[in-house]
Amino acid sequence: MFADWHPACSIRVLVRDGEVLLNYMGGAWIPAASARSVEVENPATGDVLCRVPLSGQEDVDRAVTVAAQAWATWRRVPPVLRARALFRFKNLLERNFEELARTITLEHGKTLDEARASVRRGIENVEHACAVPTLMMGETLEDVAAGIDCETFRQPIGVFAAITPFNFPAMVPLWFWPYAVATGNTFIVKPSELVPLSQQLLFEMAHEAGFPAGVVNLVHGDAEAAQALIEHPGVAGVSFVGSSPVAREVYRAAAAQGKRVQAFGGARNHVVVMPDADLGRTVETAVESCFGCAGQRCLAGSVIVAVGDVYDDLAGRLVDAARRISVGSGLEPGVTMGPLASGRHLDRVCSLIQQGVDDGAELLLDGRGAAVKGLPRGHWLGPTILADDGSSIALAREEVFGPVMVLRRADDLDDACAMVRESPYANATSVFTQNGRIAREFRHEVGVSMIGVNVGVAAPMAFFPFGGAKGSFYGDLKAHGKDAIRFFTDARVVMSRWF
């Protein structure tokens, strides 16, 4: 029945100032049962874009019910036909690429180029999920014993949910639900209430692509909706991206109920610069790694470790390069760094900067008090660089998640690796060197999941696993690649003997 799925028309949800967004459930846009809502603002201008409903238990129950009903049929659709729906969705993403990127910039604040790059990364995951007919293949072995054959099959499990963050409004949900529905599950997305509009647009495209009613669902909300999804007995698994303390609690709560769970936490990524590094390229890459997306990404290289006598030259170059960053609205040409996502987040980042100074860190470049002409209500913070000797507990152990670089000294490679291993996080790290032996030793000793060699943002492509270790990840199977297929399916093993 799904072989030639062609919807009659596209639904385009028009959002007007002050309007409360709708949830998407069972193939239709419906108002939330909850009367609670909050404003969504443009972080560059302070203008209200819309209102987002704070859905509650009743809304989550409805989403789970329609997703469970859809799963009974969707799981029986051949993988090749499920992939065709994803191909249509991918084509719509390409067609609406610029509109989606501009929507991300409006609600999040990152520059248009940064938004475009994140959309491209999301599309790459959809492309990879389209290969599900081969990705889901099992294995067989004839005569594991006399006359007995053994086979494995991968089968979908049920209803999955994702609770996603504000920093990549379109990309992060696409880490999860394309793989889930490709493998025969149904899905519910609960985006951050700070950035709901990108998901609104994505689900309009999903509707136009012709996914059957209930296969993909959108529930807006805050912590109440997230908790309801985590605890709902009809949800088989949960994907979460956010801070480490919350990730740890999500993992505990979901795992205690026997659910599949992958909870991605925070990061404090170190970039190690050896004396033989190409400093020109290193500085350019390190500055983009730390200050790109205003530092609001889990792969930001926020701690620069200068090894040996490279410190003074590197520090001067980093400060000079950071001063050249242009702060402003991400929609304006020539702007290279946008605002922080909210006033509350801006206050938190500034307090951590001050805590670092109070602990004894030296302020090499202070971005506090940054202002943009004509945009007095924007959440502005300029690039900030602190030199720390390791005495600041806040700078060493807290995920700042803003445009704040910490510069540290190390005597040698062993000393630098020790600094990385001391961190409670183990998401990503990089080394800049022209020595292959050093690079090999670094990747072997550093104890971090995603490693870059002369690469500032060690983000793997969609066909490799994405995720950290220690306080950066709670779970077993990570996002992307083969891990995604394993997470959303169960391996069924069949032993056969015929008399």
C-alpha positions in Angstrom: 0.0 0.0 0.0 3.0 2.3 0.4 4.7 1.5 -3.0 3.7 4.7 -4.7 3.0 7.2 -2.0 2.1 10.6 -3.5 0.4 13.1 -1.1 -2.2 15.3 -2.7 -0.7 18.6 -1.5 1.9 20.2 0.7 0.9 21.7 4.1 2.8 24.9 4.8 2.1 26.1 8.3 2.2 29.9 8.4 3.7 31.3 11.6 2.6 34.8 12.6 3.9 37.0 15.4 2.5 35.8 18.7 0.9 32.7 17.2 1.1 29.4 19.2 2.7 26.6 17.2 1.0 23.3 16.6 2.1 19.8 17.3 2.3 17.2 14.5 0.7 13.9 15.4 -0.9 11.2 13.3 -0.3 13.0 10.1 -2.0 16.2 11.2 -1.2 19.6 12.8 -3.2 19.9 16.0 -3.1 22.3 19.0 -1.6 21.1 22.2 -3.9 20.1 25.0 -1.8 22.1 27.4 -2.6 25.8 27.7 0.9 26.7 28.7 3.2 28.4 26.1 6.3 30.6 26.0 7.6 33.2 23.6 10.3 32.3 21.0 12.6 35.2 20.2 15.2 36.1 17.7 18.4 36.2 19.8 19.9 38.9 17.6 17.0 41.4 17.7 14.9 40.3 20.7 11.8 40.2 18.5 9.2 37.6 19.3 8.9 35.1 16.4 6.0 33.0 17.8 4.9 31.2 20.9 5.6 27.5 21.5 3.2 25.3 23.4 4.5 23.5 26.5 2.9 20.1 25.9 2.1 17.9 28.9 1.3 14.3 29.6 -2.0 14.3 27.6 -0.1 15.4 24.5 2.6 12.9 24.9 0.1 10.1 25.5 -1.6 11.0 22.2 1.7 11.1 20.3 2.7 7.7 21.7 -0.7 6.2 20.9 -0.7 7.2 17.2 3.0 6.2 16.9 2.3 2.8 18.3 -0.7 2.3 16.0 1.4 3.3 13.0 4.2 1.0 14.0 2.0 -2.1 13.6 1.8 -1.4 9.8 5.0 0.5 9.2 7.3 -2.3 10.5 5.9 -4.5 7.8 6.7 -2.1 4.9 9.7 -3.4 3.0 12.9 -1.5 3.7 13.3 -0.5 0.1 9.9 1.3 0.2 10.7 3.0 3.6 13.9 4.2 1.9 11.9 5.8 -0.9 10.0 8.0 1.6 13.4 9.1 2.9 14.6 9.8 -0.7 11.6 12.1 -1.2 12.3 13.8 2.1 15.9 14.3 1.1 14.8 15.9 -2.1 12.6 18.3 -0.2 15.4 19.2 2.1 17.5 20.1 -0.9 14.7 22.1 -2.4 14.0 24.1 0.8 17.7 24.3 1.8 17.9 28.1 2.0 14.6 28.5 3.8 15.6 26.0 6.4 19.1 27.7 6.9 17.5 31.1 7.3 15.0 29.7 9.8 17.9 28.3 11.9 19.6 31.7 11.9 16.4 33.5 12.9 15.7 31.4 15.9 19.2 30.4 17.0 21.4 33.3 15.9 24.3 31.5 14.2 25.5 32.9 10.9 23.9 31.8 7.6 27.0 30.0 6.5 27.0 28.0 9.8 23.3 27.2 9.4 23.9 26.0 5.9 26.7 23.7 7.0 24.5 22.2 9.7 21.7 21.6 7.3 24.2 19.8 5.0 25.3 17.6 7.8 21.7 16.7 8.6 21.0 15.8 4.9 24.1 13.5 5.0 22.4 11.5 7.7 19.2 11.2 5.7 21.3 10.1 2.7 23.0 7.4 4.8 19.7 6.2 6.2 18.4 5.7 2.6 20.9 2.8 2.4 18.8 0.9 4.9 18.2 -2.2 2.6 21.9 -3.0 2.9 22.5 -1.6 6.4 19.9 -3.9 7.9 21.2 -7.0 6.3 21.8 -9.9 8.7 24.3 -12.8 8.6 24.1 -16.5 8.0 26.2 -19.6 8.6 25.4 -23.0 7.3 26.2 -26.0 9.4 27.1 -24.4 12.6 26.6 -28.0 13.8 25.7 -31.0 11.7 22.5 -30.1 9.8 21.9 -26.9 11.7 22.0 -23.4 10.2 22.2 -20.1 12.0 20.9 -16.7 10.8 20.5 -13.2 12.2 17.9 -10.7 11.3 17.5 -7.1 12.4 14.0 -6.1 13.4 12.5 -2.8 14.5 11.5 -2.4 18.2 8.7 0.1 18.4 8.2 3.8 19.3 11.4 5.9 19.8 11.7 9.5 21.0 14.4 12.1 20.8 14.8 15.1 23.1 17.0 17.5 21.3 19.0 20.7 22.2 19.0 24.3 21.0 22.4 24.5 19.4 21.7 22.6 16.1 17.9 22.9 15.6 17.7 20.9 12.4 20.8 18.7 12.4 20.6 16.9 15.7 17.0 15.5 15.2 18.2 14.2 11.8 20.9 12.2 13.7 18.1 10.0 14.9 14.7 9.8 13.3 15.7 9.0 9.7 17.5 5.9 10.9 14.7 4.9 13.3 12.0 5.1 10.6 14.2 3.6 7.9 14.6 0.5 10.1 10.8 0.2 10.7 10.2 2.1 13.9 8.0 5.1 14.5 9.3 8.3 16.1 8.5 11.4 18.3 10.7 14.5 18.3 10.7 16.9 21.3 12.8 19.9 20.2 14.1 22.6 22.5 11.5 25.2 23.2 14.1 27.8 22.3 14.2 26.7 18.6 11.0 25.1 17.5 10.6 26.7 14.0 13.2 24.5 12.3 11.4 21.4 13.3 8.1 22.9 12.2 9.5 23.3 8.7 11.1 19.9 8.7 7.8 18.2 9.7 6.0 20.1 6.9 8.6 18.5 4.6 8.1 15.1 6.2 4.4 15.4 5.6 4.9 16.3 2.0 7.3 13.4 1.6 4.4 11.1 2.4 5.3 9.3 5.6 2.1 7.5 6.7 0.2 9.0 9.6 1.8 8.4 12.9 5.2 7.3 11.6 6.9 10.7 12.5 5.5 13.0 15.2 6.4 16.4 16.7 5.6 17.3 20.3 6.7 20.8 21.5 7.4 21.4 25.1 9.8 21.8 28.0 11.1 19.5 30.7 7.6 18.2 31.5 7.1 16.8 28.0 10.6 15.4 28.1 10.0 13.6 31.3 6.7 12.2 30.1 8.4 10.7 27.0 11.2 9.2 29.1 8.8 7.6 31.5 6.1 6.5 29.1 5.7 2.7 29.0 4.9 2.9 25.2 8.3 4.4 24.3 10.9 1.7 23.6 13.9 4.0 23.4 15.2 7.5 24.0 17.9 9.6 22.4 18.9 12.7 24.3 21.4 15.6 23.6 22.1 18.2 26.3 24.2 18.9 29.4 26.0 16.1 31.2 24.1 16.3 34.5 20.8 16.0 32.6 22.2 13.3 30.2 23.2 11.2 33.2 19.7 11.5 34.8 18.0 10.7 31.5 20.2 7.6 31.1 19.4 6.4 34.7 15.7 7.0 34.3 15.2 5.4 30.9 17.6 2.5 31.5 15.8 1.7 34.8 12.7 1.1 32.8 14.5 -1.2 30.4 14.5 1.2 27.5 17.2 1.6 24.9 18.9 4.9 25.7 21.7 7.0 24.2 22.3 10.2 26.2 24.9 12.7 24.8 26.3 15.1 27.4 28.7 18.1 27.5 32.3 18.6 26.5 35.5 20.5 27.3 37.5 19.7 24.2 41.3 20.3 24.2 43.3 21.3 21.2 47.0 20.4 21.6 49.5 22.5 19.6 53.0 21.0 19.3 56.1 23.2 18.6 56.3 21.8 15.0 52.7 22.8 14.1 52.0 25.0 11.1 51.0 28.0 13.3 49.2 29.9 10.5 46.8 27.1 9.7 46.6 26.0 13.3 45.5 29.5 14.5 42.9 29.8 11.7 41.5 26.4 12.5 41.6 26.7 16.3 39.8 30.1 16.2 37.0 28.7 14.0 36.7 25.6 16.2 36.4 27.7 19.4 34.3 30.6 18.2 32.3 29.1 15.4 28.6 29.0 16.2 29.5 31.4 19.1 31.1 28.4 20.9 27.7 26.7 21.2 28.6 23.3 20.0 29.8 20.1 21.7 32.8 19.8 19.4 34.2 23.3 20.0 37.9 23.3 20.7 37.6 25.5 23.8 40.9 24.7 25.6 44.1 25.3 23.7 47.2 23.5 25.1 50.4 25.0 23.9 53.3 22.6 24.2 56.8 23.8 25.0 58.1 27.1 23.7 55.2 27.7 21.2 53.1 29.3 23.9 54.0 33.0 23.5 53.8 33.1 19.7 50.6 31.1 19.7 48.9 33.3 22.3 49.6 36.5 20.4 48.4 35.1 17.1 45.2 33.7 18.7 44.3 37.1 20.3 45.0 38.9 17.0 42.8 36.5 15.0 40.0 36.6 17.6 39.9 40.4 17.5 39.2 40.2 13.7 35.9 38.3 14.3 32.9 40.3 13.3 30.0 40.0 15.8 26.4 40.7 14.6 23.2 39.3 13.2 23.9 36.1 11.4 21.8 37.2 8.4 24.1 40.2 7.7 27.0 39.7 5.2 30.5 39.9 6.6 29.4 38.8 10.1 31.4 35.8 11.4 29.8 35.2 14.8 26.3 35.6 16.0 24.7 36.1 19.4 24.2 33.5 22.2 20.9 31.8 22.0 19.3 33.4 25.0 19.8 36.1 27.7 19.8 33.4 30.4 22.6 31.6 28.6 24.6 34.8 28.1 24.4 35.5 31.9 25.7 32.0 32.6 28.7 32.3 30.3 29.6 35.7 31.6 29.5 34.4 35.2 31.9 31.6 34.3 34.3 34.1 32.7 34.2 36.1 35.9 34.7 33.0 38.0 37.8 32.2 36.0 39.2 35.6 36.5 38.4 35.4 40.3 40.3 32.1 40.3 43.4 33.7 38.9 43.1 33.3 35.1 44.5 36.2 33.1 42.1 37.9 30.7 43.8 38.3 27.4 40.7 39.3 25.5 37.4 40.3 27.1 34.3 40.0 25.0 31.9 41.1 27.7 30.0 44.3 27.0 30.0 43.7 23.3 27.4 45.7 21.4 26.0 45.7 17.9 24.8 48.9 16.4 21.0 48.9 15.9 20.5 45.7 17.8 20.5 46.7 21.5 18.4 43.7 22.6 20.7 41.0 21.1 22.5 38.5 23.4 26.0 39.7 22.5 29.3 38.4 23.8 32.5 38.9 21.9 35.4 36.4 21.6 37.0 36.0 25.0 40.4 34.4 25.8 41.8 33.5 29.2 45.2 32.2 30.1 44.9 29.7 32.9 47.6 27.9 34.9 45.2 25.2 35.9 44.0 26.9 39.1 40.5 27.7 37.9 38.2 24.9 38.7 35.3 26.5 36.8 37.4 26.7 33.5 38.8 23.3 33.9 35.6 21.3 34.7 32.7 23.4 33.4 31.4 23.2 29.9 31.2 27.0 29.1 29.3 26.5 25.8 30.1 30.0 24.6 32.8 32.0 22.7 35.4 31.5 25.4 38.9 30.1 24.8 41.2 29.0 27.6 44.9 28.9 26.9 47.1 26.5 28.9 50.8 25.5 28.9 52.2 22.0 28.8 55.8 20.9 29.1 55.6 18.1 26.6 53.2 15.7 24.9 52.8 13.5 28.0 51.9 16.5 30.0 49.3 17.6 27.4 47.7 14.2 27.3 47.5 14.2 31.1 45.6 17.4 30.9 43.1 15.9 28.5 42.7 12.8 30.5 42.0 14.8 33.7 38.9 16.3 32.2 35.6 14.8 33.2 34.6 14.9 29.6 35.9 12.9 26.6 34.0 14.0 23.6 36.6 15.3 21.1 40.2 16.5 21.0 42.7 17.5 18.4 46.5 17.6 18.0 48.3 19.9 15.6 51.7 18.6 14.5 53.7 17.6 11.4 55.1 14.5 13.2 53.4 11.2 12.4 54.8 9.5 15.5 53.4 12.2 17.8 50.0 12.0 16.1 49.9 8.2 16.5 51.0 8.4 20.2 48.3 11.1 20.8 45.4 9.1 19.4 46.6 6.0 21.4 47.0 7.7 24.8 44.6 10.5 25.0 41.5 8.5 25.9 38.9 10.5 23.9 36.3 9.2 21.4 36.6 11.6 18.5 40.1 12.7 17.6 41.4 15.2 15.1 44.9 15.4 13.6 45.3 18.9 12.2 41.5 19.1 12.3 39.8 21.6 14.6 36.3 20.1 14.7 36.6 16.3 14.8 33.1 15.6 13.5 32.8 12.2 11.8 30.7 11.8 8.6 27.3 10.2 8.9 28.6 6.7 8.1 30.9 6.7 11.2 29.7 6.7 14.8 29.4 10.0 16.7 29.7 10.3 20.4 32.0 10.7 23.3 33.0 8.9 26.5 33.1 9.5 30.3 30.8 12.5 31.1 30.2 13.2 27.5 28.1 10.1 26.7 25.9 7.7 28.7 25.0 4.5 26.8 26.5 1.9 24.5 25.5 2.6 20.9 26.2 6.1 19.5 24.7 8.2 16.7 25.3 7.7 13.0 26.6 4.8 11.0 26.2 1.2 12.0 25.7 2.1 15.6 22.4 3.9 14.6 21.2 0.7 12.9 22.0 -1.4 15.9 20.4 1.0 18.4 17.1 1.1 16.6 16.9 -2.7 15.9 17.1 -5.9 17.8 19.3 -8.8 16.4 17.2 -11.9 16.2 19.1 -15.2 15.9 17.4 -18.2 14.3 18.8 -21.7 14.7 17.3 -24.1 12.1 17.3 -27.9 11.7 15.2 -29.9 9.2 14.6 -33.6 9.6 
